[in-house]
Amino acid sequence: MSTPFYPDRFDCIVVGAGHAGTEAAYISANGGLRTLLITMNLDTIGQMSCNPAIGGIAKGHMVREVDALGGLMGKAIDATGIQFKMLNTSKGPSVWAPRAQAEKKQYQLHIKHQLEKIQNLSIRQDTVEDLVVEGNQIVGLITGRGFEFKTNHVILTTGTFLSSVIHIGTYQKESGRIGEPTTKGLSATLARFQFRLGRLKTGTPARVHKNSINIPILEEQHGDESPKPFSYSTKKIERRQIPCYITYTNEKTHAYIRENLEFSPMYSGQIKSIGPRYCPSIEDKVVRFAERERHQIFIEPEGYDTNEMYLNGVSTSLPEEVQWKFLRTVRGLEEVELMRPGYAIEYDFVDPTELFPTLETKKIKGLFHAGQINGTTGYEEAAAQGLVAAYNVIQSFKKEGPILFPRSESYIGVLVDDLVHKGVEDPYRMFTSRAEYRLLLRQDNADQRLMKYGFEMGLVKEETFEAMKARYERINILKNQILTLPMKPSIELTKLLETRGILNYKFGHTVASFLKRPEIKIQDCEILLPELKDLSEEDQAVLEMEIKYEGYLKRELETIEYRKKFLTLPIPEDFNYGSVKGLKTEAVLKLEKHRPMNLEKAAHISGVDPSDVDLLLYHLVEKK
């Protein structure tokens, strides 16, 4: 059907407006393409379907990478966050990770408004029921109301809506989120084009009323006094911060859940698909970790102006009355009132090994997949994929080569490489352990690693890019001074050494050797190098890390080159994987099953992590 009242041809059409779709549309339109975003409901653009937070371990790294590449998510959480916290600061810098609670509705509206402001972007409420393909080239799509839109580039970001069913006890309903419809047309279309479809499961916990929680007896969790932004364009976070709360399940909770397992769709056989291994339901936790006396519940506010609270840690699909009763066994929740029940959701996904590293499908040219359709879970993983797909749509439209992100350069590269080469057996979630180069892929240096791509694509402003270059120029000048400047005694320095308990210090070494001592901080070196005072707190932290971990960073770069030399090293057909000390049980089972011919093939097996490959490398080379 022609649409005279509405443009019918676009350079790119994005289907779905979750975190993958909004990022894809934002990048595509800002990259100069005439873009159409189609979503079932304009009121749920950018909605946080599950927890009201952005970031976390490895996830926060990806948000900063998305921002360095010109994306939207980091700016949105900076503008709407209600509690910011840098996680893991007691550990090494490779696992430091920013996380922020969001004002849930504000976040959603902020995303929607940012998209509405883009001149090249049209937004339309409708469903997509079919794809139009000529030969092996996408040429358009057909909506639920019968309109046909022409394009040679489509990005599918369907989330959990493909032939989806929600479960609450024995209750089942075809739904993409509770209270929202599913979509069946696209599943049938993808099956018609012989894409390999599978079923996955995810879940969400109950939301409860704040006034029914005994807040004073709970453990308060506050954010950082000086919150760090996600976006490199945000100068300072000045929004009011509010606390979260912690409580725990107990043996009474666990006993009640065990008594009612027969009513859980997961244990009754009602749900047959696989859920996220690293984010199990409370039913799973009680069964799989029977020795645990308690499990943490992290109570997260959903905003300034709502009393709805999210119970992170107790995802469930038990019947509502069971949810209500087991929650009331928890300290502080004895009188709790449920506002929304927890539920599980099953949905279709497409095997991501059917994709190129650009996220373009191998079967249909110009058709890209991003987000949960690829078997991932998480807002951040979705946003990263939306960005990668849109980058490569822009390149395809311009008839230029693809932009590929190597594992050694970004968590985004790790994510895409794992998906297209390993596939998924359960919903994929990013962890720092998945990245073999994680000391290089820190959250603080995402701009240095990736902003050049965003600038070259016209997605990062020149002033932002130049500011980044100037930042690292300042850091590197001072780094070189610290590495070469000799320590000289002074009254001020002697006092500092005494306060740090350092006796009989031998002078003559460089400032770098002094800074590498665990009890010394970068601020202590200001008496030796006053120029350090001119650096921001964040830049000082980067400089301190670069000096303190200089040896580790050098070794990691050497390891990268060493690994490359042996990627094609043959593995004997009769190799005994069980003899490799330290190899995970899962890795042994997968390696025994697949019998890879070399280390490169071993690295592409789902369940085999970089640390497992390093152990194999050591066993095959060093122990010869």
Rosetta blueprint (number, residue, H / E / L):
1 M L
2 S L
3 T L
4 P L
5 F L
6 Y L
7 P L
8 D L
9 R E
10 F L
11 D L
12 C E
13 I E
14 V E
15 V E
16 G L
17 A L
18 G L
19 H H
20 A H
21 G H
22 T H
23 E H
24 A H
25 A H
26 Y H
27 I H
28 S H
29 A H
30 N H
31 G L
32 G L
33 L L
34 R L
35 T E
36 L E
37 L E
38 I E
39 T E
40 M L
41 N L
42 L H
43 D H
44 T H
45 I L
46 G L
47 Q L
48 M L
49 S L
50 C L
51 N L
52 P L
53 A E
54 I E
55 G E
56 G L
57 I L
58 A L
59 K H
60 G H
61 H H
62 M H
63 V H
64 R H
65 E H
66 V H
67 D H
68 A H
69 L L
70 G L
71 G L
72 L L
73 M H
74 G H
75 K H
76 A H
77 I H
78 D H
79 A H
80 T H
81 G E
82 I E
83 Q E
84 F E
85 K E
86 M E
87 L E
88 N L
89 T L
90 S L
91 K L
92 G L
93 P H
94 S H
95 V H
96 W L
97 A E
98 P E
99 R E
100 A E
101 Q E
102 A E
103 E L
104 K H
105 K H
106 Q H
107 Y H
108 Q H
109 L H
110 H H
111 I H
112 K H
113 H H
114 Q H
115 L H
116 E H
117 K L
118 I L
119 Q L
120 N L
121 L E
122 S E
123 I E
124 R E
125 Q E
126 D L
127 T L
128 V E
129 E E
130 D E
131 L E
132 V E
133 V E
134 E E
135 G L
136 N L
137 Q E
138 I E
139 V E
140 G E
141 L E
142 I E
143 T E
144 G L
145 R L
146 G L
147 F L
148 E E
149 F E
150 K E
151 T L
152 N L
153 H L
154 V E
155 I E
156 L E
157 T L
158 T L
159 G L
160 T L
161 F L
162 L E
163 S L
164 S L
165 V E
166 I E
167 H E
168 I E
169 G L
170 T L
171 Y E
172 Q E
173 K E
174 E E
175 S L
176 G L
177 R E
178 I L
179 G L
180 E E
181 P L
182 T L
183 T E
184 K L
185 G H
186 L H
187 S H
188 A H
189 T H
190 L H
191 A H
192 R H
193 F L
194 Q L
195 F L
196 R L
197 L E
198 G E
199 R E
200 L E
201 K E
202 T E
203 G E
204 T E
205 P L
206 A L
207 R E
208 V E
209 H E
210 K H
211 N H
212 S H
213 I L
214 N L
215 I H
216 P H
217 I H
218 L L
219 E E
220 E E
221 Q E
222 H L
223 G L
224 D L
225 E L
226 S L
227 P L
228 K L
229 P L
230 F L
231 S L
232 Y L
233 S L
234 T L
235 K L
236 K L
237 I L
238 E L
239 R L
240 R L
241 Q L
242 I L
243 P L
244 C E
245 Y E
246 I E
247 T E
248 Y E
249 T L
250 N L
251 E H
252 K H
253 T H
254 H H
255 A H
256 Y H
257 I H
258 R H
259 E H
260 N L
261 L H
262 E H
263 F H
264 S L
265 P H
266 M H
267 Y H
268 S H
269 G L
270 Q L
271 I L
272 K L
273 S L
274 I E
275 G L
276 P L
277 R L
278 Y L
279 C L
280 P L
281 S L
282 I H
283 E H
284 D H
285 K H
286 V H
287 V H
288 R H
289 F L
290 A L
291 E L
292 R L
293 E L
294 R L
295 H L
296 Q E
297 I E
298 F E
299 I E
300 E E
301 P E
302 E L
303 G L
304 Y L
305 D L
306 T L
307 N L
308 E E
309 M E
310 Y E
311 L E
312 N E
313 G L
314 V L
315 S L
316 T L
317 S L
318 L L
319 P L
320 E H
321 E H
322 V H
323 Q H
324 W H
325 K H
326 F H
327 L H
328 R L
329 T L
330 V L
331 R L
332 G L
333 L L
334 E L
335 E L
336 V L
337 E L
338 L E
339 M E
340 R E
341 P L
342 G L
343 Y E
344 A E
345 I E
346 E E
347 Y E
348 D E
349 F E
350 V E
351 D L
352 P H
353 T H
354 E H
355 L E
356 F L
357 P L
358 T L
359 L L
360 E E
361 T E
362 K L
363 K L
364 I L
365 K E
366 G L
367 L E
368 F E
369 H E
370 A L
371 G L
372 Q H
373 I H
374 N H
375 G L
376 T E
377 T L
378 G L
379 Y H
380 E H
381 E H
382 A H
383 A H
384 A H
385 Q H
386 G H
387 L H
388 V H
389 A H
390 A H
391 Y H
392 N H
393 V H
394 I H
395 Q H
396 S H
397 F H
398 K L
399 K L
400 E L
401 G L
402 P L
403 I L
404 L L
405 F L
406 P L
407 R L
408 S L
409 E L
410 S L
411 Y H
412 I H
413 G H
414 V H
415 L H
416 V H
417 D H
418 D H
419 L H
420 V H
421 H H
422 K H
423 G L
424 V L
425 E L
426 D L
427 P L
428 Y E
429 R L
430 M L
431 F L
432 T H
433 S H
434 R H
435 A L
436 E L
437 Y L
438 R L
439 L L
440 L L
441 L L
442 R L
443 Q H
444 D H
445 N H
446 A H
447 D H
448 Q H
449 R H
450 L H
451 M H
452 K H
453 Y H
454 G H
455 F H
456 E H
457 M L
458 G L
459 L L
460 V L
461 K L
462 E H
463 E H
464 T H
465 F H
466 E H
467 A H
468 M H
469 K H
470 A H
471 R H
472 Y H
473 E H
474 R H
475 I H
476 N H
477 I H
478 L H
479 K H
480 N H
481 Q H
482 I H
483 L H
484 T H
485 L L
486 P E
487 M L
488 K L
489 P L
490 S L
491 I H
492 E H
493 L H
494 T H
495 K H
496 L H
497 L H
498 E H
499 T H
500 R L
501 G L
502 I L
503 L L
504 N L
505 Y L
506 K L
507 F L
508 G L
509 H L
510 T E
511 V H
512 A H
513 S H
514 F H
515 L H
516 K L
517 R L
518 P L
519 E L
520 I L
521 K L
522 I H
523 Q H
524 D H
525 C H
526 E H
527 I H
528 L L
529 L L
530 P H
531 E H
532 L H
533 K H
534 D H
535 L L
536 S L
537 E H
538 E H
539 D H
540 Q H
541 A H
542 V H
543 L H
544 E H
545 M H
546 E H
547 I H
548 K H
549 Y L
550 E H
551 G H
552 Y H
553 L H
554 K H
555 R H
556 E H
557 L H
558 E H
559 T H
560 I H
561 E H
562 Y H
563 R H
564 K H
565 K H
566 F L
567 L L
568 T L
569 L L
570 P E
571 I L
572 P L
573 E L
574 D L
575 F L
576 N L
577 Y H
578 G H
579 S H
580 V L
581 K L
582 G L
583 L L
584 K L
585 T H
586 E H
587 A H
588 V H
589 L H
590 K H
591 L H
592 E H
593 K H
594 H H
595 R L
596 P L
597 M L
598 N E
599 L H
600 E H
601 K H
602 A H
603 A H
604 H L
605 I L
606 S L
607 G L
608 V L
609 D L
610 P H
611 S H
612 D H
613 V H
614 D H
615 L H
616 L H
617 L H
618 Y H
619 H H
620 L H
621 V H
622 E H
623 K L
624 K L
